């Protein structure tokens, strides 16, 4: 039974780490969208 407890604890840690990594990646991508690296890229010519 101790094996299962250890395995579940390890899986919880792994899932939390993956979730934190994905959250950080999402925040970085969101912030990159607000960057002003190339303001001309938003100018639409009709």
mmCIF file as gemmi writes it, N, C-alpha and C atoms, coordinates in Angstrom:
data_model
loop_
_atom_site.group_PDB
_atom_site.id
_atom_site.type_symbol
_atom_site.label_atom_id
_atom_site.label_alt_id
_atom_site.label_comp_id
_atom_site.label_asym_id
_atom_site.label_entity_id
_atom_site.label_seq_id
_atom_site.pdbx_PDB_ins_code
_atom_site.Cartn_x
_atom_site.Cartn_y
_atom_site.Cartn_z
_atom_site.occupancy
_atom_site.B_iso_or_equiv
_atom_site.pdbx_formal_charge
_atom_site.auth_seq_id
_atom_site.auth_asym_id
_atom_site.pdbx_PDB_model_num
ATOM 1 N N . UNK Axp A 1 ? 0.828 -1.197 0 1 0 ? 1 A 1
ATOM 2 C CA . UNK Axp A 1 ? 0 0 0 1 0 ? 1 A 1
ATOM 3 C C . UNK Axp A 1 ? 0.87 1.259 0 1 0 ? 1 A 1
ATOM 4 N N . UNK Axp A 2 ? 2.039 1.174 0.599 1 0 ? 2 A 1
ATOM 5 C CA . UNK Axp A 2 ? 2.94 2.331 0.638 1 0 ? 2 A 1
ATOM 6 C C . UNK Axp A 2 ? 3.394 2.695 -0.767 1 0 ? 2 A 1
ATOM 7 N N . UNK Axp A 3 ? 3.538 1.678 -1.629 1 0 ? 3 A 1
ATOM 8 C CA . UNK Axp A 3 ? 3.949 1.941 -3.015 1 0 ? 3 A 1
ATOM 9 C C . UNK Axp A 3 ? 2.923 2.826 -3.715 1 0 ? 3 A 1
ATOM 10 N N . UNK Axp A 4 ? 1.64 2.508 -3.535 1 0 ? 4 A 1
ATOM 11 C CA . UNK Axp A 4 ? 0.596 3.292 -4.183 1 0 ? 4 A 1
ATOM 12 C C . UNK Axp A 4 ? 0.554 4.715 -3.647 1 0 ? 4 A 1
ATOM 13 N N . UNK Axp A 5 ? 0.764 4.876 -2.368 1 0 ? 5 A 1
ATOM 14 C CA . UNK Axp A 5 ? 0.787 6.211 -1.777 1 0 ? 5 A 1
ATOM 15 C C . UNK Axp A 5 ? 1.927 7.038 -2.363 1 0 ? 5 A 1
ATOM 16 N N . UNK Axp A 6 ? 3.089 6.419 -2.494 1 0 ? 6 A 1
ATOM 17 C CA . UNK Axp A 6 ? 4.24 7.11 -3.078 1 0 ? 6 A 1
ATOM 18 C C . UNK Axp A 6 ? 3.988 7.436 -4.54 1 0 ? 6 A 1
ATOM 19 N N . UNK Axp A 7 ? 3.408 6.492 -5.265 1 0 ? 7 A 1
ATOM 20 C CA . UNK Axp A 7 ? 3.136 6.714 -6.687 1 0 ? 7 A 1
ATOM 21 C C . UNK Axp A 7 ? 2.137 7.846 -6.878 1 0 ? 7 A 1
ATOM 22 N N . UNK Axp A 8 ? 1.103 7.887 -6.059 1 0 ? 8 A 1
ATOM 23 C CA . UNK Axp A 8 ? 0.095 8.947 -6.169 1 0 ? 8 A 1
ATOM 24 C C . UNK Axp A 8 ? 0.702 10.299 -5.831 1 0 ? 8 A 1
ATOM 25 N N . UNK Axp A 9 ? 1.534 10.341 -4.811 1 0 ? 9 A 1
ATOM 26 C CA . UNK Axp A 9 ? 2.19 11.595 -4.444 1 0 ? 9 A 1
ATOM 27 C C . UNK Axp A 9 ? 3.092 12.08 -5.576 1 0 ? 9 A 1
ATOM 28 N N . UNK Axp A 10 ? 3.822 11.155 -6.184 1 0 ? 10 A 1
ATOM 29 C CA . UNK Axp A 10 ? 4.702 11.513 -7.299 1 0 ? 10 A 1
ATOM 30 C C . UNK Axp A 10 ? 3.89 12.024 -8.483 1 0 ? 10 A 1
ATOM 31 N N . UNK Axp A 11 ? 2.79 11.366 -8.782 1 0 ? 11 A 1
ATOM 32 C CA . UNK Axp A 11 ? 1.947 11.807 -9.891 1 0 ? 11 A 1
ATOM 33 C C . UNK Axp A 11 ? 1.336 13.176 -9.621 1 0 ? 11 A 1
ATOM 34 N N . UNK Axp A 12 ? 0.933 13.431 -8.381 1 0 ? 12 A 1
ATOM 35 C CA . UNK Axp A 12 ? 0.398 14.748 -8.039 1 0 ? 12 A 1
ATOM 36 C C . UNK Axp A 12 ? 1.437 15.83 -8.287 1 0 ? 12 A 1
ATOM 37 N N . UNK Axp A 13 ? 2.663 15.558 -7.852 1 0 ? 13 A 1
ATOM 38 C CA . UNK Axp A 13 ? 3.741 16.525 -8.041 1 0 ? 13 A 1
ATOM 39 C C . UNK Axp A 13 ? 4.01 16.759 -9.517 1 0 ? 13 A 1
ATOM 40 N N . UNK Axp A 14 ? 4.015 15.685 -10.288 1 0 ? 14 A 1
ATOM 41 C CA . UNK Axp A 14 ? 4.271 15.785 -11.727 1 0 ? 14 A 1
ATOM 42 C C . UNK Axp A 14 ? 3.171 16.581 -12.421 1 0 ? 14 A 1
ATOM 43 N N . UNK Axp A 15 ? 1.931 16.309 -12.096 1 0 ? 15 A 1
ATOM 44 C CA . UNK Axp A 15 ? 0.817 17.02 -12.714 1 0 ? 15 A 1
ATOM 45 C C . UNK Axp A 15 ? 0.85 18.496 -12.334 1 0 ? 15 A 1
ATOM 46 N N . UNK Axp A 16 ? 1.164 18.796 -11.094 1 0 ? 16 A 1
ATOM 47 C CA . UNK Axp A 16 ? 1.271 20.197 -10.667 1 0 ? 16 A 1
ATOM 48 C C . UNK Axp A 16 ? 2.399 20.912 -11.401 1 0 ? 16 A 1
ATOM 49 N N . UNK Axp A 17 ? 3.522 20.236 -11.575 1 0 ? 17 A 1
ATOM 50 C CA . UNK Axp A 17 ? 4.653 20.844 -12.273 1 0 ? 17 A 1
ATOM 51 C C . UNK Axp A 17 ? 4.317 21.104 -13.741 1 0 ? 17 A 1
ATOM 52 N N . UNK Axp A 18 ? 3.651 20.162 -14.385 1 0 ? 18 A 1
ATOM 53 C CA . UNK Axp A 18 ? 3.264 20.348 -15.791 1 0 ? 18 A 1
ATOM 54 C C . UNK Axp A 18 ? 2.258 21.486 -15.901 1 0 ? 18 A 1
ATOM 55 N N . UNK Axp A 19 ? 1.3 21.527 -14.991 1 0 ? 19 A 1
ATOM 56 C CA . UNK Axp A 19 ? 0.325 22.615 -15.004 1 0 ? 19 A 1
ATOM 57 C C . UNK Axp A 19 ? 0.965 23.977 -14.794 1 0 ? 19 A 1
ATOM 58 N N . UNK Axp A 20 ? 1.917 24.052 -13.884 1 0 ? 20 A 1
ATOM 59 C CA . UNK Axp A 20 ? 2.611 25.324 -13.65 1 0 ? 20 A 1
ATOM 60 C C . UNK Axp A 20 ? 3.412 25.741 -14.877 1 0 ? 20 A 1
ATOM 61 N N . UNK Axp A 21 ? 4.036 24.787 -15.518 1 0 ? 21 A 1
ATOM 62 C CA . UNK Axp A 21 ? 4.797 25.088 -16.73 1 0 ? 21 A 1
ATOM 63 C C . UNK Axp A 21 ? 3.898 25.597 -17.844 1 0 ? 21 A 1
ATOM 64 N N . UNK Axp A 22 ? 2.755 24.955 -18.027 1 0 ? 22 A 1
ATOM 65 C CA . UNK Axp A 22 ? 1.817 25.4 -19.062 1 0 ? 22 A 1
ATOM 66 C C . UNK Axp A 22 ? 1.241 26.776 -18.734 1 0 ? 22 A 1
ATOM 67 N N . UNK Axp A 23 ? 0.983 27.035 -17.464 1 0 ? 23 A 1
ATOM 68 C CA . UNK Axp A 23 ? 0.473 28.343 -17.063 1 0 ? 23 A 1
ATOM 69 C C . UNK Axp A 23 ? 1.507 29.439 -17.346 1 0 ? 23 A 1
ATOM 70 N N . UNK Axp A 24 ? 2.757 29.171 -17.02 1 0 ? 24 A 1
ATOM 71 C CA . UNK Axp A 24 ? 3.818 30.151 -17.276 1 0 ? 24 A 1
ATOM 72 C C . UNK Axp A 24 ? 3.971 30.403 -18.776 1 0 ? 24 A 1
ATOM 73 N N . UNK Axp A 25 ? 3.906 29.333 -19.565 1 0 ? 25 A 1
ATOM 74 C CA . UNK Axp A 25 ? 4.011 29.458 -21.021 1 0 ? 25 A 1
ATOM 75 C C . UNK Axp A 25 ? 2.853 30.303 -21.557 1 0 ? 25 A 1
ATOM 76 N N . UNK Axp A 26 ? 1.662 30.079 -21.053 1 0 ? 26 A 1
ATOM 77 C CA . UNK Axp A 26 ? 0.515 30.85 -21.484 1 0 ? 26 A 1
ATOM 78 C C . UNK Axp A 26 ? 0.631 32.319 -21.129 1 0 ? 26 A 1
ATOM 79 N N . UNK Axp A 27 ? 1.111 32.607 -19.936 1 0 ? 27 A 1
ATOM 80 C CA . UNK Axp A 27 ? 1.283 34.007 -19.525 1 0 ? 27 A 1
ATOM 81 C C . UNK Axp A 27 ? 2.323 34.689 -20.404 1 0 ? 27 A 1
ATOM 82 N N . UNK Axp A 28 ? 3.412 33.991 -20.697 1 0 ? 28 A 1
ATOM 83 C CA . UNK Axp A 28 ? 4.457 34.572 -21.558 1 0 ? 28 A 1
ATOM 84 C C . UNK Axp A 28 ? 3.898 34.851 -22.946 1 0 ? 28 A 1
ATOM 85 N N . UNK Axp A 29 ? 3.147 33.9 -23.507 1 0 ? 29 A 1
ATOM 86 C CA . UNK Axp A 29 ? 2.56 34.123 -24.831 1 0 ? 29 A 1
ATOM 87 C C . UNK Axp A 29 ? 1.561 35.27 -24.815 1 0 ? 29 A 1
ATOM 88 N N . UNK Axp A 30 ? 0.793 35.389 -23.743 1 0 ? 30 A 1
ATOM 89 C CA . UNK Axp A 30 ? -0.162 36.482 -23.631 1 0 ? 30 A 1
ATOM 90 C C . UNK Axp A 30 ? 0.558 37.82 -23.584 1 0 ? 30 A 1
ATOM 91 N N . UNK Axp A 31 ? 1.618 37.896 -22.799 1 0 ? 31 A 1
ATOM 92 C CA . UNK Axp A 31 ? 2.352 39.153 -22.675 1 0 ? 31 A 1
ATOM 93 C C . UNK Axp A 31 ? 3.075 39.501 -23.972 1 0 ? 31 A 1
ATOM 94 N N . UNK Axp A 32 ? 3.516 38.501 -24.725 1 0 ? 32 A 1
ATOM 95 C CA . UNK Axp A 32 ? 4.164 38.783 -26.009 1 0 ? 32 A 1
ATOM 96 C C . UNK Axp A 32 ? 3.18 39.423 -26.978 1 0 ? 32 A 1
ATOM 97 N N . UNK Axp A 33 ? 1.912 39.087 -26.841 1 0 ? 33 A 1
ATOM 98 C CA . UNK Axp A 33 ? 0.903 39.663 -27.722 1 0 ? 33 A 1
ATOM 99 C C . UNK Axp A 33 ? 0.711 41.146 -27.499 1 0 ? 33 A 1
ATOM 100 N N . UNK Axp A 34 ? 1.046 41.629 -26.296 1 0 ? 34 A 1
ATOM 101 C CA . UNK Axp A 34 ? 0.898 43.04 -25.993 1 0 ? 34 A 1
ATOM 102 C C . UNK Axp A 34 ? 2.177 43.829 -26.265 1 0 ? 34 A 1
ATOM 103 N N . UNK Axp A 35 ? 3.204 43.165 -26.786 1 0 ? 35 A 1
ATOM 104 C CA . UNK Axp A 35 ? 4.476 43.841 -27.035 1 0 ? 35 A 1
ATOM 105 C C . UNK Axp A 35 ? 4.362 44.878 -28.131 1 0 ? 35 A 1
ATOM 106 N N . UNK Axp A 36 ? 5.258 45.846 -28.095 1 0 ? 36 A 1
ATOM 107 C CA . UNK Axp A 36 ? 5.265 46.909 -29.107 1 0 ? 36 A 1
ATOM 108 C C . UNK Axp A 36 ? 6.54 46.816 -29.918 1 0 ? 36 A 1
ATOM 109 N N . UNK Axp A 37 ? 6.939 45.593 -30.259 1 0 ? 37 A 1
ATOM 110 C CA . UNK Axp A 37 ? 8.166 45.411 -31.017 1 0 ? 37 A 1
ATOM 111 C C . UNK Axp A 37 ? 8.033 46.003 -32.421 1 0 ? 37 A 1
ATOM 112 N N . UNK Axp A 38 ? 6.878 45.815 -33.04 1 0 ? 38 A 1
ATOM 113 C CA . UNK Axp A 38 ? 6.685 46.288 -34.4 1 0 ? 38 A 1
ATOM 114 C C . UNK Axp A 38 ? 5.281 46.873 -34.522 1 0 ? 38 A 1
ATOM 115 N N . UNK Axp A 39 ? 5.122 48.144 -34.171 1 0 ? 39 A 1
ATOM 116 C CA . UNK Axp A 39 ? 3.78 48.752 -34.234 1 0 ? 39 A 1
ATOM 117 C C . UNK Axp A 39 ? 3.222 48.772 -35.648 1 0 ? 39 A 1
ATOM 118 N N . UNK Axp A 40 ? 4.093 48.798 -36.661 1 0 ? 40 A 1
ATOM 119 C CA . UNK Axp A 40 ? 3.63 48.83 -38.049 1 0 ? 40 A 1
ATOM 120 C C . UNK Axp A 40 ? 2.921 47.557 -38.462 1 0 ? 40 A 1
ATOM 121 N N . UNK Axp A 41 ? 3.126 46.482 -37.715 1 0 ? 41 A 1
ATOM 122 C CA . UNK Axp A 41 ? 2.505 45.209 -38.06 1 0 ? 41 A 1
ATOM 123 C C . UNK Axp A 41 ? 1 45.267 -37.828 1 0 ? 41 A 1
ATOM 124 N N . UNK Axp A 42 ? 0.538 46.211 -37.022 1 0 ? 42 A 1
ATOM 125 C CA . UNK Axp A 42 ? -0.881 46.333 -36.751 1 0 ? 42 A 1
ATOM 126 C C . UNK Axp A 42 ? -1.591 47.272 -37.705 1 0 ? 42 A 1
ATOM 127 N N . UNK Axp A 43 ? -0.859 47.938 -38.596 1 0 ? 43 A 1
ATOM 128 C CA . UNK Axp A 43 ? -1.476 48.856 -39.547 1 0 ? 43 A 1
ATOM 129 C C . UNK Axp A 43 ? -2.035 48.055 -40.711 1 0 ? 43 A 1
ATOM 130 N N . UNK Axp A 44 ? -3.323 48.156 -40.919 1 0 ? 44 A 1
ATOM 131 C CA . UNK Axp A 44 ? -3.967 47.415 -41.999 1 0 ? 44 A 1
ATOM 132 C C . UNK Axp A 44 ? -4.3 48.389 -43.131 1 0 ? 44 A 1
ATOM 133 N N . UNK Axp A 45 ? -3.797 48.084 -44.316 1 0 ? 45 A 1
ATOM 134 C CA . UNK Axp A 45 ? -4.043 48.923 -45.481 1 0 ? 45 A 1
ATOM 135 C C . UNK Axp A 45 ? -5.236 48.365 -46.234 1 0 ? 45 A 1
ATOM 136 N N . UNK Axp A 46 ? -6.184 49.238 -46.558 1 0 ? 46 A 1
ATOM 137 C CA . UNK Axp A 46 ? -7.366 48.755 -47.278 1 0 ? 46 A 1
ATOM 138 C C . UNK Axp A 46 ? -7.338 49.213 -48.713 1 0 ? 46 A 1
